[in-house]
Amino acid sequence: MWMPGRFIMAGFAVFVLWTLVRAWRTGIIRDGIWLFDSDDKPFMYALAFASHSFIVVLFAAGAAGYPPSEVFDFVGLGWLNSFFLAMRHA
């Protein structure tokens, strides 16, 4: 991957990780116009936390130079590779 792109991916990973640390400490995830509180909506809070955690892994792997297809294989979502490949050629 292009080196400035890797720095941008690393910056995104650090930013999202910082928001996760803030969400862990306060119990609130602010995502755009939505607000998920761990006491009020625990399922939505956990879902948002898990999805943001996956985004941190994806961005950190991209910053390290791994393509998304290898990350999907590593976390057990290898079927997404064929889905994205089919969408690209459609």
MOCOR-V61685 format. One record per residue. RES is the residue in three letters. D_FIRST is the distance of its C-alpha to the first C-alpha in whole Angstrom. Layout:
BEGIN
{{RES:D_FIRST} {RES:D_FIRST}}
END
This chain:
BEGIN
{{MET:0} {TRP:4} {MET:6} {PRO:9} {GLY:7} {ARG:7} {PHE:10} {ILE:11} {MET:10} {ALA:12} {GLY:15} {PHE:15} {ALA:16} {VAL:18} {PHE:20} {VAL:21} {LEU:22} {TRP:24} {THR:26} {LEU:26} {VAL:28} {ARG:30} {ALA:31} {TRP:32} {ARG:34} {THR:36} {GLY:36} {ILE:34} {ILE:31} {ARG:31} {ASP:29} {GLY:29} {ILE:33} {TRP:33} {LEU:35} {PHE:35} {ASP:37} {SER:37} {ASP:41} {ASP:42} {LYS:39} {PRO:38} {PHE:36} {MET:34} {TYR:33} {ALA:32} {LEU:30} {ALA:28} {PHE:28} {ALA:26} {SER:24} {HIS:23} {SER:22} {PHE:20} {ILE:18} {VAL:18} {VAL:17} {LEU:14} {PHE:12} {ALA:13} {ALA:11} {GLY:8} {ALA:8} {ALA:9} {GLY:6} {TYR:8} {PRO:8} {PRO:11} {SER:14} {GLU:14} {VAL:15} {PHE:17} {ASP:19} {PHE:19} {VAL:21} {GLY:23} {LEU:22} {GLY:21} {TRP:23} {LEU:21} {ASN:18} {SER:21} {PHE:22} {PHE:19} {LEU:19} {ALA:22} {MET:22} {ARG:19} {HIS:22} {ALA:25}}
END
